[in-house]
C-alpha cells in the first residue's frame, strides 16, 4: 500500500436533496473548523461517535486528524459555506502495505439524512482503493442505527460481528456492479433534484434584458413574457421599472423573492460579478447565454457556481425550454417555441438545436425539454439523460455532443436509459474518419472517431451522421415498433422505385429474403411476386392493403418498405395508395413509405387510430432508419454483458513493475523486453519463447537453445523508441545455423550503430493468422482495446475494431467478429477455426491490465499468431507514463470550465 494523501482541490458533489457540498482532504489549518464541528454536536451524538459523551475524545480526535501527516491515513472534509459539516477518515495504523483500515465518520447534527456521510464514505472508498486498501473496518454501538444503515446501504459486501453493545463492521471495497449501481442510483436521485430549479423554476429573473431590440436578454424576456413561462417572472435592470410588461428591480437582492433560476445575458466581463450576486442572494441555478468568456472569466464563473451550490447551463448557449403545460419554460432566443411532445433534446450547438426543434415540431413528435449546453461548464448530456429518465414525459432522447466530460459515467447512464427509450446522437467531429491508420501501433490506430464509435456501440446509443439522418431515424423509432431482425420486404407500384429501394436496403445492411407466400391471387395479373414485390401501376388500394398485411404476417419478414409513385390509374379510380398504409392503424411490424415525389425529406403520415407511418423522399433515408432500428432491437435483445473473472492475475506485482519503471523514468517511456515479459506474465498473457542477446556470441547461444524442430530462428533488433521493426528493416527471418545468426547480428550492429542495444531471438513461428491486439489510454475516454488484422497488413488495411475497457463477454465477441478478417478466424471455406477461447482470454487479460494500470499509455501486440491450437504474442511493446488513477464513477460534479 502506498501513502496516498492527495493534495487535490475541492471536489463538489450533490447531496440527496440536490444541494451541493465540497469535499477535500483535511489539513492542519482545519483544526478549528473540525473542533467547531464536534463542539456543535449534542452529547448523544458524541456518545454514539466516541462511545462517551465527554468532549475530551472529540478534542483528541481533532488534534490527531490535523496533526503531522502519517502513512496510511486520510481525512476528508465535507464543507458548505466555509463550515465543515462532515468528516470521514481511514487509518491503517501506520502499518506499511496494510490492506485494511479503520474508518470513522461524523456529520453535523443539523444536516443528518442529507447524504453527507454516504458521499464522504464513497470518496474515502475511492481513495482507499487507489492506495491499495481492500477492506474497511469500523466499530459502532449497536444502537447507532444511522451509521449501521449507512454501511449496509453502500452496496458493498458488509459483515457484522456483535460483541455486547458494540458491532464490528467489516466492509469489502471491491468495485462490483452492485456497488456501482447503488452509487448510480444515489447520484441519479440527487442529479434530478438539482435540475429542478433549472427546468421547473417557480420564479426566475432575466439579468441583462435592456431596451435595445435584438439583444439576447430582451429576446428571452419577450419569449418568457409572451406565454413561455408559468413561473413568476422578473427582470433586473439598474434604472427601468418595467421591461415588456415585466416588473424590474435594480439588483437580484432587491427582488421581492429569491429566484430559482437566473438568466444571465450581460456582457462577458460582467458575468462573474452577476453570478456572484446571484449566489449571495440564494439563487439555485443560472443560465448563461453570453459567449466569449476568457479563461479567467470562465474559471470565476464556475468557481462562483460551485461555491454557492448553483447548477449552471452554458455559457455561450441558446437557452432552456420545458413544454409541460403546468411548468412551461421557454427561456431561449430561438425564433419559435417548440411544440409540446415527448422528445428530449440536448445540444452543444445552438444552430443544431434550432434545426432539431423545428424538425421535431414539424414532424409532430414535439419536445418535452430542451437544453442548449453551450460550452458545458456544468450541466451535461449525462445530467439530461437522467432527467429524461425520470420526468415521466420523455420517450425519445436526442443528443448533439461535441465533447464528453466523463465518458465512462456517461456510458453507464446511457446503457441504463437506452433500455427504456431510444437515445440518438449525431456523431459530430468526424474529421479524423478519413485518415487511415498509417501505422500498426495502437495510438495511431485509435482515432477519436473510433473511440466515440466504441462508446456509442457499447452504450446502445444510435449514432447518425447528420441532423437529417437523426430526424429520419427519430421519426421511425417514434412511430413504429422495432423490427425483430433485418429482413425487409419491398413493395412498389413502379419497378424503378423498387430497384432503388432494394439497393438502398442492401447497402444499409438489411436483407431481402426470398418470399414464399403466394401473393399473386390478390394482385393484378402481371404483378411480380419476388422481392421486391412489383404490384404494378394497376394495383388498387384494397389490393395493396391486402398485400402489405400478408407480408407483415410472413415469418421471413421483419419490416415492409412500400415505394410508391403517383399514377393516373390510381387517380382515375379514386384509389389512395398511401391510405392503404395508414387506414388499418398501428402495424405489428414496422411499415415505412418511400415517395420519390415527396417535398420534405421525412414526414409522418397520420393513421386512422392516431398513430403515424413515416414516409421518406429517398429510399436511402428509409433504409438507414430501418437499419438503425434493427441494430437497436438486436442490442436490446442481447442480455447485459458481464466482465468475466480471470485467474492467475497478479495486480499488485504489475503495479510494482510500473512503479519501479516510473521511479527510474519519471517522464515515462517504453519498457525493456524483459520488463514487458514480466508485466505480461502478471496477467497470464502467453508470449512466444525468446531470449535477449547483446553480443554476437550471446545471439548464437540463444539461437541454439531456441531452435525448433526445423532449426530456424528469427532475430529482431531493439533500441529505445523503436516501433516498427519491419519498416526499419530490423528483422531477419528464417535464420539457419550459426553462420546465418552471426551474419544477421553483424548486419544489425553495422546498420544501427549507436542505436542498437540488443536483439531478441525467437523460434520461427508456425503458420497461422497474424493479428493485432492493443490498448491505448485516452485522456478523456479511458482505456480503449483494439483488435484486428496484424503483421504488415495492419499498416495497409487498418482492419481494426475497438471497445472501451473493461470488456464484457459481449464486447470481446464483438471485437473478434467485427473486423473484416473475422472469417479467417471463424473457419472460412472449411478451414479449422482459430483458438477463439484463447483470443477471448487474450483480449480480456489485456483489458484487465489496462483497467488496473492507468500508467499504461499504450500496449501493442503485433503480431499475435492465432492457430487452431493456441494464441501467442510474437512481439509486444508497452509504454508507461506517470498518471494517477482516476475513478470515473466517483460522484462529483464535472470539472468543466474553459478548455
QUIBELVEN-V39804 format. One record per helix or strand of 2 or more residues. SS is the DSSP state (h for helix, s for strand). FROM is the first residue (numbers start at 1). LEN is the number of residues. Records with the same first field share a line. If there is no record, write none. Layout:
SS = FROM-LEN / FROM-LEN
This chain:
s = 11-4 / 20-6 / 73-8 / 83-9 / 100-8 / 135-7 / 158-6 / 166-7 / 203-5 / 232-5 / 242-2 / 246-4 / 261-4 / 285-4 / 311-4 / 319-4 / 329-4 / 340-8 / 367-6 / 396-5 / 422-5 / 462-3 / 487-6 / 533-2 / 559-6 / 590-6 / 602-5 / 612-5 / 669-2 / 691-3 / 712-7 / 731-6 / 758-6 / 769-10 / 782-8 / 800-5 / 856-11 / 871-3 / 876-5
h = 28-12 / 43-8 / 56-10 / 109-3 / 116-15 / 145-8 / 177-23 / 216-10 / 252-3 / 268-14 / 295-14 / 350-14 / 381-10 / 407-11 / 442-4 / 448-12 / 467-13 / 495-13 / 520-3 / 541-12 / 568-6 / 579-4 / 619-19 / 651-14 / 673-9 / 696-11 / 737-15 / 793-5 / 809-10 / 822-5 / 828-3 / 836-17
